[in-house]
Amino acid sequence: MAKGKVEIKFEISNELGVISEGSKGWNLEFNRIMWNGNDPKYDIRTWGPDHVRMGKGVTLTEDELRRLKELIDKEIQYLDEN
């Protein structure tokens, strides 16, 4: 059985920021996105300049985002102290 492409529907509800700018107009971005009509989640991934094409990424719930912030804060504190 041949597998076809699955259409993924998304709406960027809030463009939170560009983490880094890549070559050829692709950027690593942090956004809040509604995937397939579901509640928005936080998302880190590469996007083409027109937000039509995207790369692989990480999607987080609010709880996961808050936990990630705690971990990042701890790592930044470590880096600042060393």
C-alpha positions, -999 to +999 in steps of 0.1 A: +000+000+000+015+034-010+015+061+015+004+096+004+012+129+019-009+139+049-020+175+048-012+193+080-032+224+087-018+251+109-023+286+119+004+307+135-016+325+162+014+345+176+048+350+161+069+352+193+103+357+177+132+346+155+158+327+174+183+327+146+185+336+109+196+309+085+208+309+050+185+312+021+158+330+041+150+302+065+147+311+102+146+292+134+115+306+151+095+305+183+058+307+177+024+298+191+006+276+166-027+259+162-022+225+145-051+208+128-076+231+145-065+221+180-056+244+209-024+265+203+009+250+214+044+265+216+066+256+187+103+259+178+112+250+142+127+263+110+104+282+086+108+293+050+104+330+043+067+328+035+057+304+063+045+279+038+073+254+041+087+242+075+114+220+089+113+196+118+107+211+151+096+207+187+060+215+199+053+221+236+023+225+258+021+254+283+033+231+311+062+218+290+071+254+281+072+264+318+093+234+327+117+241+298+121+277+311+130+264+346+157+242+330+170+270+308+171+294+338+192+268+358+216+264+328+220+301+324+227+305+361+254+278+358+269+295+327+270+329+345+287+314+375+314+295+355 
